[in-house]
Each structure stands twice: as C-alpha cells, then as structure tokens.
Amino acid sequence: MTTGEERLARWAALRKAAIALAKTRFSERGFEAVSLQELATELAVAPAAMLRQGLSKPDLLAETIIALNDQQIAWLASRPEATDESLPLQDAVERYLRRVYEFDIEHITLRRMGAAFGWLWAPKYEPRIWEQILALTTPINGILEREGFQDREPMIKALWSLYYTGFRHAVMHRASGEACLAEIRPALQLILRR
C-alpha cells in the first residue's frame, strides 16, 4: 500500500518531469504541435492522471514560463553589470532593459508561445507571474527611487508595457536588444522625464 507521503512524492516527481518535458517539446516543435497525449505517453502516465494534477497543456506552458522567469531573475541577479548606480537615469534604465532583452531574445521561442497562448492557462498563474514581473523590475524601482520618484508603481507598469512593445520588434523582425531599445527610446524618454 502506498502512503500519503509516497503518493505526494510521486506526484511531485511527475509534475517536475512533465514541466521539463513540456519545455523541451514546446521549444522543439511549438505549443500547437505538442499534444497532452504525447507528453503523457513519454512520461508513462495516462493523460487523465496529468489533468488530475493540474497539468493541462496550457498549464504546462504556464509552468514553463514561470520556470523561465525564475531562470531570468537568477540570471540577471548574477550580472551586477546589468545595473550601474552611477549612470544617469535614462542610461541606467536602458542598461538594465538591454540585459532583459538579451535573455528574452535568447529564449524567444518560449516567449512567443507565452505571449500567443498565455490567455489559455488558468487564472491561478497570474499572481505568480505578477510577482515575477515585480522581481524583474526591482532594479528599475531602485533606480527610480534613487532619482526621487515617489509614485513608482505606475511608472514601472508603463515601463514594462513599453518593454514589451520593444520586444515585439525582436519577435516580428528578429531585432537585437539594441534595436528593441532604439524602438522604444523616444517613449522611454517621455516616461522618465520629470
């Protein structure tokens, strides 16, 4: 007989393996070309078992994007050159956004899928993704605080929306991080103006 702890450990292992497999298959072939049946077969479980664990195909994409976001947060934290307190406001924000673009362009296939199919995943993922966005924008918040901006949250939301406008340039035209920045620089200047 299986104990509750053994069952939980088995489901946790299935969850971890399913997310890793989904990331690989989505990266190789795209979201639409991969079926839940295929993933379940590779994991040697029934699709119904995956669904009982909250592992629908859209939710596997959400989990993949969340794992990618965690990877990005750690990657940026390991790069002190991503932020420079001594730079003027615009230059400091651009330097940081350039690093964020570098990572996202390197993982553009998964980012495209998240943008195209993110509306399919369960609403329970949105608070976690918002926490990650706040973590990604912590350095920008620090730069704005240093510059004496009081109402930073709306500015950060505007900057993050602008960031995605630039990133669309990478998605549509295979643009570099520098080209993405050039695309948003005039609007960035307006947002950062006192």
N, CA, C and O of each residue as an XYZ file, in Angstrom:
776
protein
N       0.837     -1.181      0.000
C       0.000      0.000      0.000
C       0.887      1.250      0.000
O       1.906      1.298      0.688
N       0.499      2.229     -0.755
C       1.257      3.471     -0.860
C       0.814      4.437      0.223
O      -0.377      4.642      0.457
N       1.817      5.031      0.883
C       1.491      6.024      1.905
C       1.199      7.358      1.245
O       1.514      7.580      0.075
N       0.596      8.232      2.014
C       0.299      9.579      1.510
C       1.562     10.312      1.110
O       1.580     11.015      0.100
N       2.610     10.156      1.885
C       3.878     10.819      1.566
C       4.465     10.296      0.269
O       4.970     11.070     -0.544
N       4.400      8.979      0.072
C       4.924      8.396     -1.164
C       4.131      8.882     -2.369
O       4.702      9.175     -3.420
N       2.834      8.965     -2.214
C       1.972      9.443     -3.302
C       2.314     10.893     -3.635
O       2.438     11.250     -4.807
N       2.465     11.725     -2.612
C       2.819     13.135     -2.842
C       4.175     13.257     -3.519
O       4.351     14.080     -4.417
N       5.125     12.450     -3.096
C       6.456     12.478     -3.707
C       6.385     12.044     -5.168
O       7.063     12.610     -6.025
N       5.557     11.033     -5.446
C       5.401     10.556     -6.822
C       4.781     11.647     -7.699
O       5.227     11.866     -8.825
N       3.738     12.340     -7.178
C       3.090     13.401     -7.952
C       4.026     14.579     -8.147
O       4.027     15.205     -9.207
N       4.824     14.884     -7.130
C       5.796     15.987     -7.259
C       6.830     15.654     -8.333
O       7.217     16.519     -9.119
N       7.270     14.412     -8.361
C       8.232     13.985     -9.385
C       7.599     14.038    -10.774
O       8.238     14.470    -11.732
N       6.338     13.596    -10.885
C       5.630     13.663    -12.165
C       5.516     15.111    -12.626
O       5.770     15.416    -13.791
N       5.142     15.988    -11.728
C       4.986     17.408    -12.055
C       6.301     17.981    -12.594
O       6.320     18.638    -13.635
N       7.378     17.730    -11.889
C       8.693     18.243    -12.294
C       9.096     17.683    -13.659
O       9.566     18.426    -14.521
N       8.915     16.382    -13.855
C       9.270     15.755    -15.134
C       8.386     16.279    -16.268
O       8.868     16.507    -17.377
N       7.101     16.469    -15.990
C       6.174     16.956    -17.021
C       6.539     18.369    -17.462
O       6.501     18.677    -18.654
N       6.889     19.222    -16.517
C       7.260     20.602    -16.854
C       8.542     20.607    -17.682
O       8.633     21.321    -18.681
N       9.526     19.820    -17.273
C      10.791     19.753    -18.023
C      10.559     19.221    -19.440
O      11.099     19.759    -20.406
N       9.759     18.167    -19.554
C       9.466     17.592    -20.867
C       8.692     18.589    -21.732
O       8.999     18.758    -22.912
N       7.698     19.241    -21.151
C       6.913     20.223    -21.910
C       7.815     21.347    -22.425
O       7.693     21.763    -23.578
N       8.704     21.830    -21.586
C       9.621     22.897    -22.017
C      10.436     22.440    -23.218
O      10.589     23.178    -24.191
N      10.955     21.224    -23.145
C      11.752     20.692    -24.258
C      10.915     20.547    -25.521
O      11.309     21.013    -26.590
N       9.765     19.906    -25.398
C       8.933     19.668    -26.584
C       8.375     20.969    -27.163
O       8.346     21.134    -28.383
N       7.933     21.892    -26.308
C       7.431     23.176    -26.798
C       8.551     23.926    -27.524
O       8.312     24.538    -28.565
N       9.758     23.883    -26.986
C      10.893     24.577    -27.611
C      11.250     23.949    -28.957
O      11.608     24.645    -29.907
N      11.146     22.630    -29.019
C      11.500     21.924    -30.257
C      10.471     22.116    -31.361
O      10.824     22.363    -32.514
N       9.182     21.998    -30.997
C       8.151     21.926    -32.030
C       7.050     22.955    -31.925
O       6.258     23.101    -32.856
N       6.977     23.664    -30.831
C       5.918     24.650    -30.667
C       4.752     24.101    -29.870
O       4.552     22.889    -29.785
N       3.994     25.001    -29.294
C       2.884     24.642    -28.410
C       1.812     23.839    -29.134
O       1.353     22.814    -28.632
N       1.419     24.301    -30.301
C       0.315     23.664    -31.019
C       0.654     22.265    -31.516
O      -0.241     21.431    -31.648
N       1.918     21.990    -31.794
C       2.322     20.703    -32.359
C       2.493     19.610    -31.307
O       2.666     18.442    -31.655
N       2.447     19.972    -30.037
C       2.648     19.001    -28.959
C       1.294     18.715    -28.313
O       0.550     19.638    -27.982
N       0.980     17.434    -28.137
C      -0.292     17.073    -27.507
C      -0.059     16.601    -26.073
O       1.023     16.129    -25.725
N      -1.085     16.737    -25.264
C      -1.032     16.225    -23.897
C      -0.863     14.705    -23.929
O      -0.153     14.141    -23.096
N      -1.503     14.051    -24.876
C      -1.372     12.591    -25.020
C       0.097     12.212    -25.241
O       0.606     11.274    -24.625
N       0.760     12.943    -26.116
C       2.178     12.670    -26.397
C       3.023     12.836    -25.137
O       3.870     11.995    -24.838
N       2.793     13.911    -24.407
C       3.560     14.150    -23.180
C       3.288     13.048    -22.160
O       4.214     12.542    -21.526
N       2.028     12.679    -22.003
C       1.664     11.634    -21.050
C       2.310     10.303    -21.441
O       2.812      9.578    -20.582
N       2.298      9.986    -22.724
C       2.909      8.734    -23.184
C       4.397      8.711    -22.855
O       4.910      7.702    -22.371
N       5.085      9.805    -23.114
C       6.519      9.868    -22.798
C       6.790      9.755    -21.303
O       7.841      9.262    -20.894
N       5.855     10.206    -20.500
C       6.007     10.137    -19.047
C       5.455      8.839    -18.465
O       5.552      8.606    -17.260
N       4.878      7.997    -19.316
C       4.319      6.707    -18.922
C       3.184      6.852    -17.913
O       3.095      6.098    -16.944
N       2.317      7.837    -18.158
C       1.113      8.026    -17.339
C      -0.060      8.292    -18.276
O       0.123      8.591    -19.456
N      -1.249      8.178    -17.734
C      -2.443      8.493    -18.514
C      -2.645     10.009    -18.540
O      -2.328     10.687    -17.563
N      -3.167     10.547    -19.641
C      -3.468     11.980    -19.673
C      -4.370     12.409    -18.518
O      -4.226     13.511    -17.988
N      -5.297     11.540    -18.130
C      -6.203     11.875    -17.020
C      -5.431     12.082    -15.724
O      -5.801     12.930    -14.911
N      -4.370     11.322    -15.524
C      -3.545     11.484    -14.318
C      -2.871     12.848    -14.320
O      -2.745     13.488    -13.276
N      -2.443     13.284    -15.484
C      -1.826     14.606    -15.582
C      -2.855     15.700    -15.296
O      -2.572     16.662    -14.582
N      -4.043     15.539    -15.861
C      -5.094     16.536    -15.651
C      -5.500     16.618    -14.182
O      -5.792     17.702    -13.677
N      -5.520     15.482    -13.500
C      -5.854     15.490    -12.065
C      -4.821     16.280    -11.261
O      -5.131     16.800    -10.189
N      -3.624     16.367    -11.766
C      -2.565     17.099    -11.075
C      -2.445     18.546    -11.574
O      -1.479     19.239    -11.256
N      -3.421     18.990    -12.348
C      -3.391     20.362    -12.847
C      -2.356     20.556    -13.931
O      -1.781     21.636    -14.065
N      -2.117     19.508    -14.708
C      -1.102     19.568    -15.747
C      -1.724     19.516    -17.136
O      -1.340     18.690    -17.965
N      -2.691     20.406    -17.387
C      -3.214     20.539    -18.745
C      -2.112     21.144    -19.611
O      -1.132     21.679    -19.093
N      -2.271     21.060    -20.891
C      -1.260     21.605    -21.797
C      -1.049     23.116    -21.579
O       0.101     23.544    -21.488
N      -2.105     23.938    -21.490
C      -1.878     25.368    -21.221
C      -1.206     25.610    -19.862
O      -0.385     26.517    -19.720
N      -1.565     24.791    -18.868
C      -0.951     24.979    -17.559
C       0.506     24.539    -17.562
O       1.323     25.094    -16.827
N       0.838     23.553    -18.379
C       2.252     23.191    -18.538
C       3.021     24.346    -19.184
O       4.178     24.593    -18.844
N       2.376     25.047    -20.111
C       3.020     26.227    -20.691
C       3.223     27.290    -19.620
O       4.288     27.905    -19.557
N       2.220     27.514    -18.782
C       2.366     28.497    -17.696
C       3.513     28.108    -16.781
O       4.332     28.952    -16.420
N       3.581     26.846    -16.404
C       4.661     26.374    -15.539
C       6.024     26.549    -16.218
O       7.014     26.882    -15.566
N       6.061     26.323    -17.523
C       7.297     26.506    -18.284
C       7.716     27.971    -18.274
O       8.892     28.277    -18.080
N       6.772     28.873    -18.480
C       7.073     30.304    -18.478
C       7.499     30.757    -17.076
O       8.421     31.560    -16.941
N       6.846     30.256    -16.056
C       7.222     30.599    -14.679
C       8.648     30.126    -14.390
O       9.432     30.854    -13.782
N       8.985     28.908    -14.825
C      10.347     28.407    -14.629
C      11.352     29.258    -15.403
O      12.445     29.538    -14.912
N      10.977     29.665    -16.616
C      11.853     30.529    -17.422
C      12.028     31.881    -16.741
O      13.134     32.420    -16.710
N      10.949     32.435    -16.195
C      11.050     33.711    -15.484
C      11.974     33.595    -14.274
O      12.781     34.488    -14.016
N      11.853     32.491    -13.532
C      12.750     32.277    -12.382
C      14.199     32.207    -12.838
O      15.096     32.750    -12.192
N      14.412     31.532    -13.956
C      15.767     31.445    -14.524
C      16.277     32.836    -14.904
O      17.442     33.159    -14.671
N      15.409     33.651    -15.485
C      15.798     35.004    -15.885
C      16.134     35.862    -14.670
O      17.114     36.607    -14.688
N      15.336     35.764    -13.625
C      15.585     36.538    -12.405
C      16.952     36.172    -11.833
O      17.723     37.054    -11.452
N      17.254     34.876    -11.771
C      18.555     34.427    -11.258
C      19.689     34.884    -12.178
O      20.744     35.304    -11.703
N      19.474     34.802    -13.494
C      20.483     35.206    -14.472
C      20.811     36.691    -14.313
O      21.979     37.078    -14.319
N      19.785     37.508    -14.172
C      20.017     38.950    -14.015
C      20.694     39.261    -12.687
O      21.548     40.145    -12.616
N      20.314     38.535    -11.629
C      20.927     38.766    -10.319
C      22.415     38.423    -10.331
O      23.188     38.982     -9.554
N      22.815     37.509    -11.210
C      24.222     37.118    -11.292
C      25.042     38.077    -12.156
O      26.238     37.862    -12.357
N      24.412     39.121    -12.662
C      25.087     40.088    -13.536
C      25.018     41.486    -12.938
O      24.124     42.268    -13.260
N      25.968     41.790    -12.069
C      25.940     43.121    -11.460
C      26.101     44.242    -12.489
O      25.722     45.385    -12.235
N      26.661     43.908    -13.643
C      26.830     44.926    -14.689
C      25.498     45.338    -15.301
O      25.427     46.317    -16.043
N      24.437     44.587    -14.989
C      23.116     44.917    -15.539
C      22.612     46.249    -14.993
O      21.841     46.941    -15.659
N      23.034     46.604    -13.811
C      22.651     47.898    -13.244
C      23.913     48.640    -12.832
O      24.902     48.031    -12.424
N      23.868     49.932    -12.941
C      25.002     50.775    -12.536
C      24.420     52.024    -11.903
O      23.844     52.876    -12.579
N      24.581     52.113    -10.607
C      24.018     53.225     -9.843
C      24.591     54.580    -10.252
O      23.961     55.615    -10.033
N      25.773     54.576    -10.842
C      26.410     55.853    -11.166
C      25.929     56.447    -12.489
O      26.188     57.618    -12.769
N      25.243     55.667    -13.291
C      24.784     56.164    -14.598
C      23.601     57.109    -14.436
O      22.844     56.997    -13.472
N      23.438     58.032    -15.363
C      22.224     58.865    -15.373
C      20.984     57.982    -15.547
O      21.077     56.855    -16.033
N      19.847     58.499    -15.152
C      18.593     57.758    -15.124
C      18.321     56.979    -16.418
O      18.168     55.758    -16.379
N      18.262     57.657    -17.538
C      17.940     57.007    -18.816
C      18.949     55.904    -19.134
O      18.562     54.806    -19.534
N      20.223     56.188    -18.961
C      21.256     55.201    -19.271
C      21.159     53.980    -18.359
O      21.342     52.850    -18.811
N      20.870     54.207    -17.075
C      20.756     53.095    -16.123
C      19.569     52.196    -16.479
O      19.690     50.971    -16.457
N      18.441     52.793    -16.801
C      17.259     52.010    -17.167
C      17.523     51.260    -18.477
O      17.178     50.084    -18.595
N      18.126     51.922    -19.449
C      18.420     51.266    -20.724
C      19.390     50.104    -20.548
O      19.221     49.055    -21.170
N      20.396     50.282    -19.710
C      21.367     49.213    -19.488
C      20.647     47.968    -18.952
O      20.894     46.851    -19.405
N      19.764     48.180    -17.994
C      19.048     47.046    -17.414
C      18.116     46.403    -18.440
O      18.095     45.179    -18.572
N      17.350     47.211    -19.163
C      16.431     46.664    -20.165
C      17.190     45.902    -21.254
O      16.698     44.899    -21.771
N      18.382     46.379    -21.596
C      19.204     45.693    -22.602
C      19.502     44.260    -22.148
O      19.433     43.328    -22.949
N      19.828     44.085    -20.877
C      20.108     42.747    -20.343
C      18.839     41.879    -20.355
O      18.900     40.687    -20.659
N      17.701     42.480    -20.025
C      16.449     41.728    -20.052
C      16.146     41.291    -21.493
O      15.729     40.157    -21.728
N      16.358     42.193    -22.445
C      16.160     41.833    -23.851
C      17.093     40.695    -24.259
O      16.670     39.774    -24.958
N      18.349     40.744    -23.834
C      19.300     39.683    -24.190
C      18.747     38.310    -23.808
O      18.749     37.376    -24.609
N      18.278     38.215    -22.577
C      17.748     36.939    -22.103
C      16.511     36.535    -22.898
O      16.411     35.400    -23.362
N      15.583     37.451    -23.054
C      14.336     37.121    -23.746
C      14.560     36.760    -25.205
O      13.871     35.889    -25.736
N      15.502     37.409    -25.856
C      15.802     37.081    -27.249
C      16.434     35.691    -27.326
O      16.168     34.942    -28.266
N      17.261     35.343    -26.354
C      17.862     34.017    -26.319
C      16.792     32.932    -26.149
O      16.976     31.802    -26.600
N      15.690     33.274    -25.506
C      14.596     32.319    -25.259
C      13.323     32.733    -26.010
O      12.210     32.565    -25.510
N      13.506     33.266    -27.192
C      12.402     33.888    -27.916
C      11.292     32.888    -28.283
O      10.119     33.259    -28.326
N      11.649     31.647    -28.543
C      10.627     30.662    -28.915
C       9.609     30.490    -27.798
O       8.404     30.532    -28.046
N      10.080     30.295    -26.569
C       9.159     30.146    -25.437
C       8.430     31.449    -25.144
O       7.250     31.429    -24.792
N       9.109     32.577    -25.282
C       8.450     33.867    -25.042
C       7.310     34.078    -26.034
O       6.246     34.568    -25.657
N       7.521     33.717    -27.285
C       6.445     33.826    -28.282
C       5.242     32.986    -27.876
O       4.099     33.437    -27.955
N       5.513     31.768    -27.444
C       4.415     30.877    -27.045
C       3.661     31.439    -25.848
O       2.432     31.394    -25.810
N       4.389     31.967    -24.875
C       3.736     32.564    -23.711
C       2.835     33.717    -24.113
O       1.731     33.871    -23.588
N       3.314     34.524    -25.045
C       2.518     35.671    -25.498
C       1.305     35.218    -26.313
O       0.218     35.783    -26.190
N       1.500     34.201    -27.140
C       0.417     33.760    -28.018
C      -0.644     32.930    -27.302
O      -1.825     33.012    -27.638
N      -0.235     32.137    -26.322
C      -1.168     31.181    -25.722
C      -1.377     31.383    -24.224
O      -2.071     30.593    -23.584
N      -0.792     32.417    -23.671
C      -0.923     32.669    -22.238
C      -2.361     32.869    -21.794
O      -2.693     32.609    -20.638
N      -3.201     33.319    -22.680
C      -4.615     33.527    -22.321
C      -5.325     32.206    -22.056
O      -6.427     32.209    -21.507
N      -4.726     31.072    -22.431
C      -5.353     29.767    -22.219
C      -5.108     29.190    -20.823
O      -5.877     28.350    -20.355
N      -4.045     29.635    -20.161
C      -3.740     28.993    -18.886
C      -4.643     29.502    -17.781
O      -5.277     30.550    -17.908
N      -4.692     28.748    -16.698
C      -5.601     29.039    -15.585
C      -5.242     30.374    -14.919
O      -4.068     30.732    -14.831
N      -6.253     31.098    -14.454
C      -6.009     32.385    -13.787
C      -5.125     32.268    -12.540
O      -4.535     33.259    -12.110
N      -5.029     31.087    -11.965
C      -4.216     30.919    -10.750
C      -2.746     31.257    -10.979
O      -2.016     31.489    -10.016
N      -2.298     31.290    -12.233
C      -0.892     31.583    -12.520
C      -0.578     33.082    -12.538
O       0.573     33.481    -12.360
N      -1.586     33.893    -12.750
C      -1.346     35.334    -12.900
C      -0.679     35.986    -11.684
O       0.242     36.781    -11.868
N      -1.108     35.683    -10.433
C      -0.422     36.305     -9.295
C       1.068     35.948     -9.232
O       1.896     36.794     -8.895
N       1.405     34.698     -9.553
C       2.822     34.288     -9.528
C       3.597     35.023    -10.608
O       4.715     35.479    -10.367
N       3.025     35.141    -11.779
C       3.714     35.837    -12.866
C       3.867     37.314    -12.524
O       4.898     37.912    -12.833
N       2.859     37.912    -11.890
C       2.977     39.315    -11.488
C       4.088     39.478    -10.443
O       4.830     40.459    -10.489
N       4.213     38.540     -9.511
C       5.312     38.575     -8.536
C       6.656     38.550     -9.258
O       7.589     39.259     -8.880
N       6.743     37.735    -10.287
C       7.987     37.649    -11.046
C       8.281     38.958    -11.781
O       9.430     39.395    -11.835
N       7.262     39.575    -12.336
C       7.468     40.866    -13.003
C       7.971     41.896    -11.996
O       8.870     42.681    -12.299
N       7.394     41.891    -10.807
C       7.877     42.814     -9.766
C       9.330     42.525     -9.424
O      10.118     43.450     -9.224
N       9.693     41.236     -9.356
C      11.091     40.882     -9.081
C      11.998     41.342    -10.219
O      13.099     41.837     -9.980
N      11.534     41.179    -11.451
C      12.332     41.622    -12.600
C      12.502     43.138    -12.630
O      13.513     43.648    -13.114
N      11.515     43.847    -12.116
C      11.592     45.314    -12.166
C      12.162     45.929    -10.888
O      12.243     47.153    -10.784
N      12.558     45.110     -9.917
C      13.133     45.637     -8.679
C      14.312     46.571     -8.944
O      14.372     47.639     -8.335
N      15.258     46.218     -9.829
C      16.357     47.147    -10.100
C      15.880     48.491    -10.665
O      16.428     49.539    -10.322
N      14.863     48.460    -11.526
C      14.341     49.717    -12.073
C      13.686     50.530    -10.956
O      13.843     51.749    -10.896
N      12.960     49.858    -10.084
C      12.351     50.540     -8.941
C      13.439     51.224     -8.107
O      13.266     52.360     -7.664
N      14.553     50.529     -7.897
C      15.665     51.113     -7.149
C      16.250     52.335     -7.839
O      16.592     53.319     -7.184
N      16.363     52.274     -9.147
C      16.883     53.416     -9.915
C      15.925     54.597     -9.786
O      16.356     55.727     -9.559
N      14.625     54.336     -9.931
C      13.631     55.408     -9.818
C      13.607     55.985     -8.403
O      13.467     57.196     -8.227
N      13.740     55.134     -7.411
C      13.776     55.607     -6.021
C      14.995     56.498     -5.788
O      14.900     57.548     -5.151
N      16.135     56.064     -6.311
C      17.364     56.859     -6.210
C      17.179     58.253     -6.815
O      17.727     59.240     -6.325
N      16.399     58.304     -7.881
C      16.177     59.575     -8.574
C      15.066     60.405     -7.938
O      14.767     61.505     -8.404
N      14.456     59.883     -6.877
C      13.464     60.652     -6.131
C      12.041     60.551     -6.636
O      11.196     61.353     -6.238
N      11.747     59.591     -7.500
C      10.378     59.412     -7.972
C       9.539     58.825     -6.845
O       9.938     57.844     -6.216
N       8.382     59.421     -6.589
C       7.520     58.983     -5.495
C       6.546     57.890     -5.916
O       6.460     56.861     -5.246
N       5.831     58.080     -6.978
C       4.785     57.154     -7.410
C       5.360     56.216     -8.468
O       5.096     56.378     -9.659
N       6.147     55.234     -8.026
C       6.923     54.398     -8.949
C       6.121     53.251     -9.572
O       6.413     52.856    -10.701
N       5.139     52.715     -8.884
C       4.439     51.547     -9.420
C       3.800     51.818    -10.783
O       3.971     51.006    -11.693
N       3.073     52.922    -10.963
C       2.523     53.177    -12.309
C       3.623     53.369    -13.360
O       3.458     52.979    -14.516
N       4.734     53.967    -12.953
C       5.843     54.142    -13.904
C       6.412     52.786    -14.309
O       6.716     52.555    -15.480
N       6.553     51.898    -13.336
C       7.103     50.573    -13.634
C       6.161     49.817    -14.558
O       6.619     49.144    -15.481
N       4.859     49.911    -14.330
C       3.898     49.261    -15.227
C       4.006     49.834    -16.641
O       3.956     49.095    -17.625
N       4.152     51.133    -16.730
C       4.304     51.760    -18.047
C       5.609     51.322    -18.710
O       5.633     51.036    -19.907
N       6.690     51.270    -17.937
C       7.981     50.845    -18.484
C       7.921     49.384    -18.949
O       8.472     49.034    -19.992
N       7.247     48.542    -18.166
C       7.157     47.132    -18.542
C       6.307     46.956    -19.801
O       6.625     46.123    -20.650
N       5.239     47.725    -19.927
C       4.437     47.688    -21.154
C       5.268     48.155    -22.343
O       5.206     47.576    -23.428
N       6.031     49.191    -22.123
C       6.909     49.707    -23.171
C       7.964     48.664    -23.544
O       8.283     48.478    -24.718
N       8.496     47.991    -22.528
C       9.478     46.929    -22.772
C       8.908     45.922    -23.776
O       9.586     45.540    -24.729
N       7.662     45.494    -23.559
C       7.066     44.503    -24.449
C       6.812     45.061    -25.844
O       6.817     44.310    -26.820
N       6.593     46.346    -25.948
C       6.485     46.960    -27.272
C       7.804     46.795    -28.019
O       7.814     46.457    -29.202
N       8.904     47.033    -27.332
C      10.220     46.839    -27.944
C      10.483     45.383    -28.259
O      11.039     45.057    -29.307
N      10.083     44.507    -27.352
C      10.324     43.079    -27.563
C       9.548     42.568    -28.776
O       9.994     41.646    -29.459
N       8.411     43.156    -29.035
C       7.643     42.788    -30.236
C       8.491     42.998    -31.488
O       8.363     42.267    -32.470
N       9.353     44.003    -31.438
C      10.268     44.271    -32.547
C      11.208     43.071    -32.754
O      11.518     42.713    -33.890
N      11.653     42.459    -31.663
C      12.502     41.266    -31.760
C      11.711     40.092    -32.314
O      12.204     39.344    -33.158
N      10.481     39.934    -31.836
C       9.640     38.812    -32.264
C       9.302     38.933    -33.748
O       9.411     37.953    -34.485
N       8.904     40.091    -34.184
C       8.439     40.273    -35.558
C       9.582     40.414    -36.574
O       9.459     39.986    -37.721
N      10.690     41.019    -36.138
C      11.755     41.360    -37.100
C      13.112     40.771    -36.751
O      14.122     41.096    -37.375
N      13.126     39.893    -35.735
C      14.376     39.300    -35.279
C      15.399     40.369    -34.897
O      16.596     40.216    -35.140
N      14.919     41.428    -34.309
C      15.770     42.553    -33.939
C      16.625     42.209    -32.722
O      16.275     41.345    -31.919
N      17.733     42.893    -32.610
C      18.628     42.741    -31.463
C      18.075     43.524    -30.271
O      17.131     44.303    -30.406
N      18.674     43.304    -29.115
C      18.283     44.065    -27.930
C      18.487     45.554    -28.134
O      17.678     46.364    -27.682
N      19.549     45.911    -28.801
C      19.822     47.332    -29.062
C      18.760     47.916    -29.989
O      18.320     49.049    -29.794
N      18.348     47.152    -30.994
C      17.291     47.624    -31.899
C      15.962     47.751    -31.159
O      15.183     48.664    -31.432
N      15.701     46.838    -30.223
C      14.483     46.929    -29.413
C      14.500     48.212    -28.586
O      13.490     48.908    -28.483
N      15.651     48.515    -28.002
C      15.779     49.752    -27.221
C      15.598     50.985    -28.096
O      14.941     51.948    -27.699
N      16.180     50.949    -29.281
C      16.037     52.094    -30.196
C      14.564     52.325    -30.529
O      14.122     53.464    -30.682
N      13.810     51.229    -30.637
C      12.388     51.315    -30.958
C      11.594     52.040    -29.869
O      10.639     52.758    -30.166
N      11.991     51.850    -28.612
C      11.222     52.425    -27.502
C      11.862     53.663    -26.882
O      11.257     54.292    -26.014
N      13.058     54.022    -27.301
C      13.796     55.109    -26.662
C      13.013     56.429    -26.574
O      13.009     57.044    -25.508
N      12.352     56.889    -27.640
C      11.606     58.157    -27.516
C      10.518     58.096    -26.433
O      10.361     59.036    -25.654
N       9.774     56.993    -26.388
C       8.732     56.861    -25.359
C       9.351     56.708    -23.978
O       8.808     57.208    -22.993
N      10.476     56.024    -23.901
C      11.184     55.863    -22.636
C      11.605     57.223    -22.084
O      11.508     57.476    -20.883
N      12.071     58.082    -22.969
C      12.446     59.437    -22.541
C      11.264     60.200    -21.965
O      11.404     60.926    -20.981
N      10.089     60.032    -22.586
C       8.887     60.707    -22.080
C       8.489     60.185    -20.697
O       8.148     60.968    -19.809
N       8.532     58.880    -20.519
C       8.137     58.279    -19.238
C       9.092     58.718    -18.121
O       8.662     58.976    -16.996
N      10.367     58.799    -18.435
C      11.372     59.106    -17.409
C      11.560     60.609    -17.177
O      12.321     61.017    -16.300
N      10.871     61.415    -17.958
C      11.008     62.873    -17.832
C      10.341     63.337    -16.548
O       9.298     62.815    -16.155
N      10.931     64.291    -15.919
C      10.366     64.865    -14.694
C       9.468     66.029    -15.024
O       8.899     66.644    -14.123
